[in-house]
Amino acid sequence: MPAPAKAIRRDISDPPVIEIQNLSMRFGDHQVLRDISLVLPAGQTLVVIGESGCGKTVLLKAMNGLLRPTLGEVRFEGIPLARMNEHELARIRTRYGFVFQGAALFDSLTIADNIAFPLREHTRLSAAEISDIVESLLGEVGLPQSVATMKPMQLSGGMRKRAGLARALALDPHLILYDEPTTGLDPIMSDVINELILRARSRDGVTSVVVTHDMHTARKVADVILMLYPLSRLPPGEPQVIFQGTPHDLDNCSDPRIRQFIEGQAGTRLSELKDEQARDQAQSTPPTPEHSQHTEDET
Amino acid sequence: MSNRASNRDSAGRGLGDWFATQIANLGEFMLDRVAGVGDVAIFSLKTVGWIFARRQRRDVLLPSFYQIGVLSLPVVALTGLFIGMVLAVQSYSQFRAMGLQTRLGAVINLSLVRELGPVLAATMLAGRVGSAMAAELGTMRVTEQIDAMESMGANPIYYLVVPRFLGCLILIPTLTVMADFMGVLGGYLYSHLLLGIDYHHYWTNSREYVDAFDFLMGIFKTFFFGAAIALVSCHRGFNCDPGAEGVGRAATNAFVHSFMLILVLDLFLGIGLDNLQDIFHPEGPRKLL
């Protein structure tokens, strides 16, 4: 059972936390990820960026087994996730924390019960001990104690995200996954979340993966940045990972696709979208009958 | 000439392609349905497995029982009451024409406890409880709450499905008893107060033709109805499509599919239990007429 006291210090000499080999993900006829490989050392913060629909969230969910790969393998601390049954996967997941895009707090529970949920599920701590941990976590993410008895719908978006982070930290995870942690927040609250991500990282060198399209977050929290490109616009055979390096390398990269993304330039994208729309409409409109051909045959 | 021949060839190929497409679509449709049934079966087995694998927590179970049982009491009682009264209305004129109106109690109560009480109460609950469960779980699915539960190493079936399944399994038969009681009461009140049927004849005939086996047969069926409502509704919610439209469709499908399953179960259970009744009453069924 994970102990609330921070007894173990993890650092980069430990084996990789996540290893992904030739990962491909397909949903029906729609392929989202193609041949992705990466190694995430302990203590590192990896930020995954890319346009909407490039598969960032799918990659994140594959990392903790919420989605099973179509091809390839995902290993957590050397253990292949695909070979685990439900019970083994549930046990492994106690070493993860996951902060969802909308926080994904349970509507029917109070904030305190939400944060306490993993503690009640996986530990034998008494109610008083759990209450102390919840109080400590609320303080760590900058939430007042008064929110403990509130329901998620009574909180603002930023407060829900912080409550979600508190819940993710409850079991002292080895790896924290963040899915678009600053989406929908104002710039100040976004930076508060960034600071909390950095603070969480400083907890025994926890490893983090942050999926975002917010370049300010990427530059602030990343040790390594990985950029994915949508398969729908990638020529066959080209790698889907179009960048992997430090934030400094990203800023100096000359690839026009990367520059367009990090500078937030629409460029020719609007006309490309209009062309795509016109192509889709043409494909869905049935062809008109050929009257002239038929008339020629009758004569 | 060559144009006409090539047009005939194209038309033939077009027709052939059309037939091939229709057969392929039919095949895909059937495969999807079979896979769907298999999916529900696996989901059901996992649910039953979790009942025995780990004890339920009271703070998770009791709110579910309250939602399913206590809050459904008024609507089930009202349903039963009106079923009884409608039975009296519909049966009276036919029986009066044969001079058998005093046997109205037997007709109403036998129909109620064996068939109408269980089926209509289950149908009402499929609409009220089943749709609500599907909508709630569907909303949890589209807001990633179920993913969050899984990512914390907790099993969503244990936390979300088992309490609802146990609630339906235990409380739908209990609610059917209420529906039967109110139906019997409604049928009697209408027959005695408005149709003028004598109290003594009403209850004497009822006692003669309705026995404990009839009542228990009706209650026995409701265990299956309750299980069907819970499993189908929870499965629809867990597997709903994204967005508000997906949640709405899940809620609608939960009721429709539960209701159809109730009808199928009612038929087969009725056949089986009638055969069983022959064992208990080898002399044959008592004739009302």
Interface residues (C-beta under 8 A of the other chain):
Chain A: K61 N64 L66 E86 L89 A90 R91 I92 R93 T94 Y96 F98 F100 Q101 G102 A104 L105 F106 D107 S108 F117 P118 E121 H122 R167 L171 Q293 E296 D297
Chain B: N3 R4 N7 P63 T139 M140 T143 E144 Q145 D147 A148 M149 E150 S151 M152 G153 A154 N155
